[in-house]
């Protein structure tokens, strides 16, 4: 694609061009569409795209290709429905972006970005520099997620008697969101291999981005295992506490059985009951109740069926 001098175009010493557009710049888009039918077809659909997409287009009969697509670069796990898309068109000598929010992606302004692009040999390296910064933002989001996960682990240790299932699921949801951001970048690197073969693998910028993707995915895999462990611990503790409650209620029921039975017997209203005339009947009744209750407790204890129910809770 041959580019004429425009204010949206930036030319670099190694012979490649970066064009930063927005969808309101209809004259410039129309001009570029006249230069490349493939670009025109892509940009016609790009405005309506609201999710990550990727496609390889042939641009010349000689076998040259272009990589086009849209990438969500917004890292905000607390609002998974929000997104910001980077629309891009990459050939060897041309990088075209739409709605590139430099402040959201880069830690520096446009002046420094142009200096960084000046060092890149071609448009592919310039785009890889951008993707590297996107991944850096993802890693910053993972660092925030790690802090939240550590706080959750501390809460589970201090409140092991409670159910933390909702909080754990919230962490898992955030981790899945971070994965959904990173996987398209991984796919994009494979698409670059397919489009440019050995040329892209020889670039230092490509190898750095590959390492950063691997680092990101390994961290997410590690945290996935941590969340699974926390989930199992929470479920086991919650199940154990439930069993303890059932056991306590069972022991209590068994221990009050004598007083319940004897109270039912001596609470009958029959006219002739021999115990009515006993002088020491009241004390005898209490003796029978306490003795039978003690014998039942001794029997449960000897069988080992009381467990920790009759013991105090340790900190």
C-alpha positions as CSV (number, residue, x, y, z in Angstrom):
1,X,0.0,0.0,0.0
2,X,1.5,3.4,-1.0
3,X,0.9,6.1,1.5
4,X,0.8,9.8,0.7
5,X,1.9,12.5,3.2
6,X,-0.9,13.1,5.7
7,X,-1.0,14.5,9.2
8,X,-2.2,11.2,10.5
9,X,0.8,9.4,9.0
10,X,4.2,9.1,10.7
11,X,7.2,8.0,8.6
12,X,10.3,6.4,10.1
13,X,13.9,6.1,9.0
14,X,13.7,2.3,8.2
15,X,11.1,2.9,5.6
16,X,7.8,2.0,7.3
17,X,4.7,4.1,8.1
18,X,2.3,4.3,11.0
19,X,-1.1,5.8,10.4
20,X,-3.3,6.5,13.4
21,X,-7.0,7.1,12.4
22,X,-10.4,7.3,13.9
23,X,-13.6,6.2,12.3
24,X,-14.8,9.8,11.9
25,X,-11.9,10.5,9.4
26,X,-13.9,9.5,6.4
27,X,-11.8,11.2,3.8
28,X,-8.6,9.5,4.9
29,X,-10.4,6.1,5.2
30,X,-11.8,6.5,1.7
31,X,-8.4,7.4,0.3
32,X,-6.9,4.3,1.9
33,X,-9.7,2.2,0.6
34,X,-8.9,3.3,-2.9
35,X,-5.3,2.2,-2.4
36,X,-6.1,-1.3,-1.1
37,X,-9.3,-3.2,-1.6
38,X,-8.3,-5.6,1.2
39,X,-8.0,-2.7,3.6
40,X,-11.4,-1.3,2.4
41,X,-13.1,-4.6,3.1
42,X,-11.6,-4.8,6.6
43,X,-12.3,-1.3,7.7
44,X,-15.9,-1.6,6.5
45,X,-16.4,-4.3,9.1
46,X,-14.1,-3.0,11.8
47,X,-16.3,-0.2,12.9
48,X,-19.0,-2.7,13.9
49,X,-16.7,-5.2,15.7
50,X,-17.3,-5.3,19.4
51,X,-15.0,-8.2,20.4
52,X,-11.6,-9.6,19.7
53,X,-11.0,-10.7,16.1
54,X,-8.1,-11.7,13.9
55,X,-7.6,-12.4,10.2
56,X,-4.8,-12.9,7.7
57,X,-5.3,-11.2,4.3
58,X,-3.3,-11.5,1.1
59,X,-2.4,-8.1,-0.2
60,X,-0.3,-8.9,-3.3
61,X,0.1,-11.7,-5.8
62,X,3.7,-12.1,-4.8
63,X,2.6,-13.7,-1.5
64,X,2.7,-10.7,0.8
65,X,0.2,-10.7,3.6
66,X,-1.4,-8.4,6.1
67,X,-2.6,-9.1,9.6
68,X,-5.9,-7.4,10.5
69,X,-8.1,-7.6,13.6
70,X,-9.2,-6.1,16.8
71,X,-7.8,-6.6,20.3
72,X,-9.3,-5.8,23.7
73,X,-6.6,-4.1,25.7
74,X,-8.6,-2.9,28.7
75,X,-7.6,-4.7,31.9
76,X,-10.4,-4.2,34.4
77,X,-11.5,-7.5,36.0
78,X,-14.0,-5.7,38.2
79,X,-16.0,-4.7,35.1
80,X,-15.7,-7.6,32.7
81,X,-18.4,-6.0,30.4
82,X,-16.3,-3.0,29.7
83,X,-13.8,-3.1,26.8
84,X,-11.6,-1.0,24.6
85,X,-10.6,-2.3,21.2
86,X,-7.4,-1.7,19.3
87,X,-8.2,-2.1,15.6
88,X,-5.1,-2.7,13.6
89,X,-3.9,-3.4,10.0
90,X,-0.3,-4.7,9.7
91,X,1.8,-5.3,6.6
92,X,5.6,-5.3,6.5
93,X,5.8,-1.5,5.7
94,X,2.5,-0.2,7.1
95,X,0.8,-0.1,10.5
96,X,-2.7,1.3,10.6
97,X,-4.5,1.8,13.9
98,X,-7.9,3.1,14.8
99,X,-8.7,4.8,18.1
100,X,-5.3,4.1,19.6
101,X,-5.5,5.4,23.2
102,X,-1.9,6.0,23.9
103,X,-2.4,7.1,27.5
104,X,-4.2,3.8,28.3
105,X,-1.6,1.5,26.7
106,X,1.7,3.3,27.2
107,X,3.4,4.7,30.3
108,X,4.7,7.6,28.1
109,X,3.3,10.1,25.7
110,X,3.2,10.2,21.9
111,X,6.5,11.9,21.6
112,X,8.3,9.1,23.3
113,X,6.3,6.5,21.4
114,X,7.4,8.0,18.1
115,X,11.0,7.8,19.3
116,X,10.5,4.1,20.2
117,X,8.9,3.5,16.8
118,X,11.9,5.2,15.1
119,X,14.1,2.3,16.4
120,X,11.9,-0.4,14.9
121,X,13.0,-1.9,11.6
122,X,9.5,-2.4,10.2
123,X,5.8,-2.1,11.0
124,X,5.7,-5.6,12.5
125,X,8.2,-4.6,15.1
126,X,6.3,-1.4,15.8
127,X,3.1,-3.4,16.4
128,X,5.0,-5.9,18.6
129,X,6.2,-3.0,20.7
130,X,2.5,-2.0,21.2
131,X,1.5,-5.5,22.1
132,X,4.3,-5.8,24.6
133,X,3.0,-2.7,26.4
134,X,-0.5,-4.2,26.4
135,X,0.8,-7.3,28.0
136,X,2.6,-5.2,30.6
137,X,-0.7,-3.7,31.6
138,X,-2.1,-7.2,31.8
139,X,0.7,-8.1,34.2
140,X,0.0,-5.1,36.3
141,X,-3.6,-6.3,36.6
142,X,-2.3,-9.7,37.6
143,X,-0.2,-8.1,40.3
144,X,-3.4,-6.5,41.7
145,X,-5.2,-9.8,41.4
146,X,-2.3,-11.5,43.4
147,X,-2.8,-9.0,46.2
148,X,-6.5,-9.8,46.4
149,X,-5.8,-13.5,46.4
150,X,-3.4,-13.2,49.2
151,X,-5.9,-11.2,51.2
152,X,-8.5,-13.9,50.6
153,X,-6.1,-16.7,51.8
154,X,-5.5,-14.7,55.0
155,X,-9.3,-14.3,55.6
156,X,-9.8,-18.1,55.0
157,X,-7.1,-18.8,57.6
158,X,-8.6,-16.5,60.2
159,X,-12.2,-17.4,59.5
160,X,-12.0,-21.1,58.7
161,X,-15.4,-21.6,60.3
162,X,-17.1,-19.6,57.7
163,X,-18.1,-20.2,54.1
164,X,-16.0,-18.2,51.6
165,X,-17.4,-19.8,48.5
166,X,-18.7,-16.5,47.0
167,X,-15.4,-14.7,47.5
168,X,-13.5,-17.6,45.9
169,X,-15.8,-17.7,42.9
170,X,-15.3,-13.9,42.5
171,X,-11.5,-14.4,42.3
172,X,-12.0,-17.2,39.8
173,X,-14.2,-15.0,37.6
174,X,-11.5,-12.3,37.6
175,X,-8.8,-14.8,36.7
176,X,-10.9,-16.1,33.8
177,X,-11.3,-12.5,32.6
178,X,-7.5,-12.0,32.6
179,X,-7.1,-15.3,30.6
180,X,-9.7,-14.1,28.1
181,X,-7.5,-11.0,27.5
182,X,-4.3,-12.9,27.2
183,X,-5.3,-15.8,25.0
184,X,-6.1,-13.6,21.9
185,X,-2.6,-12.2,22.2
186,X,-1.2,-15.7,22.2
187,X,-3.3,-16.5,19.1
188,X,-2.0,-13.3,17.4
189,X,1.6,-14.4,17.8
190,X,0.8,-17.7,16.1
191,X,-1.0,-15.8,13.3
192,X,2.2,-13.7,12.9
193,X,4.2,-16.9,12.5
194,X,1.7,-18.1,9.9
195,X,1.7,-14.8,8.0
196,X,5.4,-13.9,8.1
197,X,7.1,-17.3,8.9
198,X,10.8,-17.1,9.9
199,X,11.0,-13.3,9.4
200,X,9.0,-12.6,12.6
201,X,10.7,-15.3,14.7
202,X,14.1,-13.7,14.1
203,X,12.9,-10.4,15.6
204,X,13.9,-9.6,19.2
205,X,10.6,-7.8,19.7
206,X,8.7,-11.0,18.8
207,X,10.8,-13.1,21.2
208,X,10.3,-10.6,24.0
209,X,6.5,-10.6,23.5
210,X,6.5,-14.5,23.4
211,X,8.3,-14.6,26.7
212,X,5.9,-12.0,28.2
213,X,2.9,-14.1,27.1
214,X,4.4,-17.3,28.6
215,X,5.1,-15.4,31.8
216,X,1.5,-14.2,31.9
217,X,0.0,-17.6,31.2
218,X,2.2,-19.3,33.8
219,X,1.2,-16.9,36.4
220,X,-2.5,-17.4,35.6
221,X,-2.0,-21.2,35.6
222,X,-0.3,-20.9,39.1
223,X,-3.1,-18.7,40.4
224,X,-5.7,-21.1,39.0
225,X,-4.2,-23.9,41.0
226,X,-4.2,-21.7,44.1
227,X,-7.9,-20.9,43.6
228,X,-8.7,-24.6,43.2
229,X,-6.8,-25.3,46.4
230,X,-8.7,-22.6,48.3
231,X,-11.9,-23.9,46.9
232,X,-11.1,-27.5,48.1
233,X,-10.0,-26.2,51.5
234,X,-13.2,-24.2,51.9
235,X,-15.4,-27.1,50.8
236,X,-13.6,-29.5,53.1
237,X,-13.8,-27.1,56.1
238,X,-17.4,-26.3,55.4
239,X,-18.3,-30.0,55.1
240,X,-16.3,-30.8,58.3
241,X,-18.1,-28.0,60.2
242,X,-21.4,-29.3,58.9
243,X,-20.6,-32.8,60.1
244,X,-19.6,-31.4,63.5
245,X,-22.9,-29.7,63.8
246,X,-24.8,-32.9,62.9
247,X,-22.7,-34.8,65.4
248,X,-23.3,-32.3,68.2
249,X,-27.0,-32.4,67.6
250,X,-26.9,-36.2,67.6
251,X,-25.0,-36.4,70.8
252,X,-27.3,-33.9,72.4
253,X,-30.3,-35.8,71.3
254,X,-28.9,-39.1,72.7
255,X,-28.0,-37.5,76.1
256,X,-31.4,-36.0,76.7
257,X,-33.2,-39.2,75.8
258,X,-33.4,-40.5,79.4
259,X,-35.0,-37.3,80.8
260,X,-37.3,-37.2,77.8
261,X,-38.4,-40.9,78.3
262,X,-38.7,-40.7,82.1
263,X,-40.4,-37.3,81.9
264,X,-42.9,-38.8,79.5
265,X,-43.5,-41.9,81.8
266,X,-43.9,-39.9,85.0
267,X,-46.0,-37.2,83.3
268,X,-48.8,-39.7,82.6
269,X,-52.2,-39.0,84.1
270,X,-53.2,-42.6,85.0
271,X,-55.2,-42.9,88.3
272,X,-53.1,-45.7,89.8
273,X,-49.4,-45.1,89.6
274,X,-47.3,-46.6,92.5
275,X,-44.7,-43.8,92.3
276,X,-47.2,-41.2,93.5
277,X,-46.8,-42.3,97.1
278,X,-43.0,-42.6,97.2
279,X,-41.5,-40.3,99.8
280,X,-38.2,-39.9,97.9
281,X,-39.6,-40.3,94.5
282,X,-38.5,-36.9,93.2
283,X,-34.8,-37.5,94.3
284,X,-35.0,-41.0,92.9
285,X,-36.2,-39.7,89.5
286,X,-33.3,-37.3,89.3
287,X,-30.9,-40.0,90.3
288,X,-32.2,-42.3,87.5
289,X,-32.0,-39.4,85.0
290,X,-28.5,-38.4,85.9
291,X,-27.2,-41.9,86.1
292,X,-28.7,-43.0,82.8
293,X,-27.4,-39.8,81.1
294,X,-23.9,-40.4,82.6
295,X,-23.9,-44.0,81.5
296,X,-24.9,-43.1,77.9
297,X,-22.1,-40.4,77.8
298,X,-19.6,-42.9,79.1
299,X,-20.6,-45.4,76.5
300,X,-20.4,-42.8,73.6
301,X,-17.0,-41.7,74.9
302,X,-15.7,-45.2,75.1
303,X,-16.8,-45.9,71.6
304,X,-15.1,-42.7,70.4
305,X,-18.3,-41.3,69.0
306,X,-18.3,-37.9,70.8
307,X,-15.2,-36.7,68.8
308,X,-14.5,-33.0,69.4
309,X,-18.0,-32.2,70.2
310,X,-17.5,-32.2,74.0
311,X,-14.1,-30.4,73.7
312,X,-13.6,-26.7,73.7
313,X,-12.6,-24.9,70.5
314,X,-8.9,-24.1,70.2
315,X,-7.6,-20.9,68.5
